[in-house]
Amino acid sequence: MTAPQDNPQPKLGIIAGGGQLPARLASAAQMAGQAVFVVKLDGHADDAELDQYPHIVLRLGAAAKILDAMKANACQDVVLAGKVARPSFSAMRPDWRAAKLLMKVGMKALGDDGLLRLVGQELEREGFRLVGAHDILTDLTVTEGVLGAITPDDQAMSDARHGLRVARILGQADVGQGCVVQQGLVLALEAIEGTDEMVRRSALYRRDGVGGVLVKSSKPQQDKRLDLPAIGLTTIEEAHKAGLRGIALLAGGTMIIDRKAVIARSDALGMFLVGLPDQGEGRLL
C-alpha cells in the first residue's frame, strides 16, 4: 500500500472484484490524468495487472478499513467493478461497520441489487461520489443494432425478444440478469451461479435444430452505476461451446469488455451479437 501524500489531488477509488474490468478502468483513468487507488477484494480480485497501481488487499466484510483506506488516499470518485461471488454472512466475516450496515434491513432479505444499492448509498453518505464503469470507459455500453458481421435471422430474433421479456421479469425479482432461449423454450435462467455457469448448464437441455440465444439485461430497477451486466471473451467462448448461435444484450443496460476483440471473436465463430432496446420502447429492430 502506498502511503498518502500531503495535499494530494483527488483520486479515483476502485473497489475491485474479479476479471479485467478493474485494471482497464485504472488504465483509462490514468490516461485521462486522474490518479487511482485500488481496493482489491481478497479472494475476488484476480488480475495481476492491478498490482502496478497503488492498492491494498482487504476482505469484503472489512467495510471500515475499506472506507478508511479510500479516505486516507484522497479518493473522491468511487467505482465498484469486477465479479464478486456473494458470500454467506458467516463467510463475509463483517466488521462492525459492515454488520451495522447489513442490520439496517437484514442481509437475508436482500437480493444482489438491493445489497449493492445499500452499499452505494453508504458510500455516498460517507462523502464519495459514486460513478459507473461506463462513465470512465464510455465505449463499454452496448448500443442498439447488430454489432458484428453476423445478422440474426427471424427465429433468433424471436428467441431474443422472448428472452429479454424473461430476463426483465427475472431482474425485477432481483434474481438474475440473463437467460438462454432456444426455439421459444427457456433452457436456463441465471441466478447466483453467474452467466458462464448458466450457459454451460443450458447445453444439457439443448434441442435438435438451430441453436439458442444468450440474453443479458440489467434489472429494471437497477442503479446503472452498480453492477451492469457485462460479457467478455470468456462468455463468447462458453456460448459457442454450448451450441448457442448468438448473444442479445439490452442496449444501454449492458456492457462489453474489450469490445473490438469480442466482436472479432464472435464473427470468427459465426455468432451474432445484437443490442436490443427495451421492449417498452417499441420495435426491437
Secondary structure, DSSP 8 states (H G I E B T S, - for coil): -----SS---EEEEEE-BSSHHHHHHHHHHHTT--EEEEEETTT---GGGGGSSEEEE-TT-HHHHHHHHHHTTEEEEEEESB-----HHHH---HHHHHHHHTT-GGG--HHHHHHHHHHHHHHTT-EE--HHHHSTT-B--SEE-SS----HHHHHHHHHHHHHHHHHHHTTS-SEEEEETTEEEEE-STT-HHHHHHHHGGG--SSS--EEEE---TT--TTS---EE-HHHHHHHHHTT--EEEEETTT-EETTHHHHHHHHHHHT-EEEEE--GGGS---
